[in-house]
């Protein structure tokens, strides 16, 4: 039986036509506090992933994204690629979440990760790096308003993230500093509706873009 991870890989590979690469303009951007911002971004396909670079009136950021079901999910941050994205999909039959992940330094390669709940907010992690090497660890999730604050402890390292639900998906962007977050774009032709969360934040911003 095909696993959800395999299906997610297939969606990412077959729906690349929805992620229009090139230059985009922020048609309407709002911070979680309601203040507006303007700017531009560029999307570039790299392997199985998408590099995203923003230059806005609220700051400049880099990001890495994965595509599923016509949505581009992006983890962003600062620091030369010290950020990543993991896209989990609920597997009701197995009572777990199956995920695909990448970082800004992996040149479009991806790893996989399965998380299984062992108590409220605490999950066991079993994954594979892009080179096939296995790993294990723990994931803690805390609901904070519209978002989830995440912390992984894997291989002696700690990673912090912020995410939110998107249908059957839980998406989490993560980083190693203070400025990181997660963006979701629903791409329809030459336009996309976006929403985003910032590390430590409990409410969402919005970002609608156009070609």
TAKAJO-V775109 format. One record per pair of residues at least 4 apart in sequence whose C-alpha atoms are under 7 Angstrom apart, sorted by the first residue. I is the first residue (numbers start at 1). J is the second residue. If there is no record, write none. Layout:
i=I j=J
i=I j=J
//
This chain:
i=2 j=6
i=2 j=7
i=3 j=7
i=4 j=8
i=4 j=98
i=5 j=9
i=5 j=98
i=5 j=99
i=5 j=100
i=6 j=10
i=7 j=11
i=8 j=12
i=8 j=68
i=9 j=13
i=10 j=14
i=11 j=15
i=11 j=68
i=11 j=69
i=12 j=16
i=12 j=66
i=12 j=67
i=12 j=68
i=15 j=70
i=18 j=70
i=18 j=187
i=19 j=72
i=19 j=187
i=21 j=43
i=21 j=44
i=21 j=45
i=22 j=42
i=22 j=43
i=22 j=44
i=23 j=41
i=23 j=42
i=23 j=43
i=23 j=211
i=24 j=40
i=24 j=41
i=24 j=42
i=24 j=209
i=24 j=210
i=24 j=211
i=25 j=39
i=25 j=40
i=25 j=41
i=25 j=209
i=25 j=210
i=25 j=211
i=26 j=38
i=26 j=39
i=26 j=40
i=26 j=207
i=26 j=208
i=26 j=209
i=26 j=210
i=27 j=208
i=27 j=209
i=27 j=210
i=28 j=38
i=28 j=207
i=28 j=208
i=28 j=209
i=29 j=36
i=29 j=37
i=29 j=38
i=29 j=206
i=29 j=207
i=29 j=208
i=30 j=34
i=30 j=35
i=30 j=36
i=30 j=37
i=30 j=205
i=30 j=206
i=30 j=207
i=31 j=35
i=31 j=36
i=31 j=205
i=31 j=206
i=32 j=203
i=32 j=204
i=32 j=205
i=37 j=56
i=37 j=57
i=37 j=58
i=38 j=56
i=38 j=57
i=39 j=55
i=39 j=56
i=39 j=57
i=40 j=54
i=40 j=55
i=40 j=56
i=41 j=52
i=41 j=53
i=41 j=54
i=41 j=55
i=42 j=52
i=42 j=53
i=42 j=54
i=43 j=50
i=43 j=51
i=43 j=52
i=43 j=53
i=44 j=50
i=44 j=51
i=44 j=52
i=45 j=49
i=45 j=50
i=45 j=51
i=46 j=50
i=46 j=51
i=46 j=107
i=46 j=108
i=47 j=107
i=47 j=108
i=47 j=109
i=48 j=108
i=48 j=109
i=49 j=64
i=49 j=65
i=49 j=66
i=49 j=108
i=50 j=64
i=50 j=65
i=50 j=66
i=51 j=63
i=51 j=64
i=51 j=65
i=52 j=62
i=52 j=63
i=52 j=64
i=53 j=61
i=53 j=62
i=53 j=63
i=54 j=60
i=54 j=61
i=54 j=62
i=55 j=59
i=55 j=60
i=55 j=61
i=56 j=60
i=61 j=76
i=61 j=77
i=61 j=78
i=62 j=76
i=62 j=77
i=62 j=78
i=63 j=74
i=63 j=75
i=63 j=76
i=63 j=77
i=63 j=104
i=64 j=74
i=64 j=75
i=64 j=76
i=64 j=84
i=64 j=85
i=64 j=103
i=64 j=104
i=65 j=72
i=65 j=73
i=65 j=74
i=65 j=75
i=65 j=85
i=66 j=72
i=66 j=73
i=66 j=74
i=67 j=71
i=67 j=72
i=67 j=73
i=68 j=72
i=70 j=186
i=70 j=187
i=71 j=184
i=71 j=185
i=71 j=186
i=71 j=187
i=72 j=184
i=72 j=185
i=72 j=186
i=73 j=183
i=73 j=184
i=73 j=185
i=74 j=85
i=74 j=173
i=74 j=182
i=74 j=183
i=74 j=184
i=75 j=83
i=75 j=84
i=75 j=85
i=75 j=173
i=75 j=174
i=75 j=181
i=75 j=182
i=75 j=183
i=76 j=83
i=76 j=84
i=76 j=173
i=76 j=180
i=76 j=181
i=76 j=182
i=77 j=83
i=77 j=175
i=77 j=179
i=77 j=180
i=77 j=181
i=78 j=82
i=78 j=179
i=81 j=104
i=81 j=105
i=82 j=104
i=82 j=175
i=82 j=176
i=83 j=103
i=83 j=104
i=83 j=174
i=83 j=175
i=83 j=176
i=84 j=102
i=84 j=103
i=84 j=104
i=84 j=173
i=84 j=174
i=84 j=175
i=85 j=101
i=85 j=102
i=85 j=103
i=85 j=172
i=85 j=173
i=85 j=174
i=86 j=99
i=86 j=100
i=86 j=101
i=86 j=102
i=86 j=171
i=86 j=172
i=86 j=173
i=87 j=99
i=87 j=100
i=87 j=101
i=87 j=169
i=87 j=170
i=87 j=171
i=87 j=172
i=88 j=97
i=88 j=98
i=88 j=99
i=88 j=100
i=88 j=169
i=88 j=170
i=88 j=171
i=89 j=97
i=89 j=98
i=89 j=99
i=89 j=168
i=89 j=169
i=89 j=170
i=90 j=96
i=90 j=97
i=90 j=98
i=90 j=168
i=90 j=169
i=91 j=95
i=91 j=96
i=91 j=97
i=91 j=98
i=92 j=96
i=96 j=114
i=96 j=115
i=96 j=116
i=96 j=117
i=97 j=114
i=97 j=115
i=97 j=116
i=98 j=113
i=98 j=114
i=98 j=115
i=99 j=112
i=99 j=113
i=99 j=114
i=100 j=110
i=100 j=111
i=100 j=112
i=100 j=113
i=101 j=110
i=101 j=111
i=101 j=112
i=102 j=106
i=102 j=109
i=102 j=110
i=102 j=111
i=109 j=130
i=110 j=130
i=111 j=128
i=111 j=129
i=111 j=130
i=112 j=127
i=112 j=128
i=112 j=129
i=113 j=125
i=113 j=126
i=113 j=127
i=113 j=128
i=114 j=125
i=114 j=126
i=114 j=127
i=115 j=123
i=115 j=124
i=115 j=125
i=115 j=126
i=116 j=123
i=116 j=124
i=116 j=125
i=117 j=122
i=117 j=123
i=117 j=124
i=118 j=122
i=118 j=123
i=118 j=124
i=121 j=140
i=121 j=141
i=121 j=142
i=122 j=139
i=122 j=140
i=122 j=141
i=123 j=138
i=123 j=139
i=123 j=140
i=124 j=137
i=124 j=138
i=124 j=139
i=125 j=136
i=125 j=137
i=125 j=138
i=125 j=139
i=126 j=135
i=126 j=136
i=126 j=137
i=127 j=134
i=127 j=135
i=127 j=136
i=128 j=132
i=128 j=133
i=128 j=134
i=128 j=135
i=129 j=133
i=129 j=134
i=136 j=154
i=137 j=153
i=137 j=154
i=137 j=155
i=138 j=152
i=138 j=153
i=138 j=154
i=139 j=150
i=139 j=151
i=139 j=152
i=139 j=153
i=140 j=150
i=140 j=151
i=140 j=152
i=141 j=148
i=141 j=149
i=141 j=150
i=141 j=151
i=142 j=148
i=142 j=149
i=142 j=150
i=143 j=147
i=143 j=148
i=143 j=149
i=144 j=148
i=144 j=149
i=144 j=202
i=145 j=202
i=145 j=203
i=146 j=164
i=146 j=202
i=146 j=203
i=146 j=204
i=147 j=162
i=147 j=163
i=147 j=164
i=147 j=202
i=147 j=203
i=148 j=162
i=148 j=163
i=148 j=164
i=149 j=161
i=149 j=162
i=149 j=163
i=149 j=200
i=150 j=160
i=150 j=161
i=150 j=162
i=151 j=158
i=151 j=159
i=151 j=160
i=151 j=161
i=152 j=158
i=152 j=159
i=152 j=160
i=153 j=157
i=153 j=158
i=153 j=159
i=154 j=158
i=159 j=174
i=159 j=175
i=159 j=176
i=160 j=174
i=160 j=175
i=160 j=176
i=161 j=172
i=161 j=173
i=161 j=174
i=161 j=175
i=161 j=199
i=162 j=172
i=162 j=173
i=162 j=174
i=162 j=181
i=162 j=182
i=162 j=197
i=162 j=198
i=162 j=199
i=163 j=170
i=163 j=171
i=163 j=172
i=163 j=173
i=163 j=182
i=163 j=197
i=164 j=170
i=164 j=171
i=164 j=172
i=165 j=169
i=165 j=170
i=165 j=171
i=166 j=170
i=172 j=182
i=173 j=181
i=173 j=182
i=174 j=180
i=174 j=181
i=175 j=180
i=179 j=199
i=180 j=198
i=180 j=199
i=181 j=197
i=181 j=198
i=181 j=199
i=182 j=196
i=182 j=197
i=182 j=198
i=183 j=194
i=183 j=195
i=183 j=196
i=183 j=197
i=184 j=194
i=184 j=195
i=184 j=196
i=185 j=192
i=185 j=193
i=185 j=194
i=185 j=195
i=186 j=192
i=186 j=193
i=186 j=194
i=187 j=191
i=187 j=192
i=187 j=193
i=188 j=192
i=190 j=210
i=190 j=211
i=191 j=209
i=191 j=210
i=191 j=211
i=192 j=208
i=192 j=209
i=192 j=210
i=193 j=207
i=193 j=208
i=193 j=209
i=194 j=206
i=194 j=207
i=194 j=208
i=195 j=204
i=195 j=205
i=195 j=206
i=195 j=207
i=196 j=204
i=196 j=205
i=196 j=206
i=197 j=201
i=197 j=203
i=197 j=204
i=197 j=205
//
